[in-house]
Amino acid sequence: MLSRRTLLLGGTAAGAVAVAGAGIGVEQGVLPGRPWAQAHLGLNGEDGVIPRDVEPVLAVRHTFRSAQMGGQVPFMLLHPPDSGRPLPVVVALHGLGQHHDTVNDEIGLGAFLAQAIDRGVPPFAIAVPEGGTSYWHPQPDGDTGAMVTDELLPELTGLGVDVSRIGLLGWSMGGYGALRLAGVLGPERVGAVVAASPAIWSDPDDASTTGFADADEYREYSVVGHQDELDGIPVRVDCGTGDPFYRDVEDYVEDFPDDADLTSTFEPGAHDGGYWARMLPAQLAFLGERVGSTS
């Protein structure tokens, strides 16, 4: 197993002498309103560019009947060209305000997957289920986490993918969800997990009231303090230094065991699609090298 690899990628300097001192303070997180200030000082780096020189992999909308959710659940399946055998699958969990059918367009998931395969990344499919505002844990109207683990995965077996050992990927709310579900399934079922800008709070009292009824509910389903549940699973966590979750994610990463198979990056970036698109090529390569098909 690889030893812990935390890649601290430095920020950029402010472009003008007049704001240079403030820029350093913002990057180090010592000024109030850091995410707002970092954005307005131009310290979040370039947005990712969706590749236009490749044909995106086929994206097909599906639905299935979910007992967990009490109705039909839609999902998107992005599937590379037929390889003659079932491909491994990565389940991608969208963030708050995103949906199963918007992630592909917003950050170019299908185009980036095609680009990754063209560049030699072992191919895999991506399934994107609808999670609403659930935060991928039990809610009064259903449990989207169990919907994924107990219902979506069996559904996918009939669609030409191999779910014996999956990858997990998520953004914001979905980044938290990916880390949580990786711990639920364990290393026998999860080959790798990637969390982009995961919605994590070190203080339960700060947790989103959209996703959690109160601090006690957040404690019950938190990934903070449960890093050991990911033992044996390669983990990648990426968060921009201009992200409101930056400090809490940094603390979360610091609390992994020293021998964890962990990769993390903290480079200039906001909590938005521009940053997520920029990070996607490296994240898809990370997943493909660990769960992709090599034959």
Secondary structure, DSSP 8 states (H G I E B T S, - for coil): ----EEE-------SSHHHHHHHHHHHTT-STTHHHHHHHTT-S--------SS---EEEEEEEEETTTTEEEEEEEEE-S--SS-EEEEEEE--TT--TTTHHHHHTHHHHHHHHHHTT----EEEEE--TT-TTSEETTEEHHHIIIIIIHHHHGGGTEEEEEEEEEEETHHHHHHHHHHHHH-TTTEEEEEEES----SSGGGS-TTT-SSHHHHHHH--TT-GGGGTTS-EEEE--TTSTTHHHHHHHHHTS-TT--EEEE--S--SSHHHHHHHHHHHHHHHHHHHS---
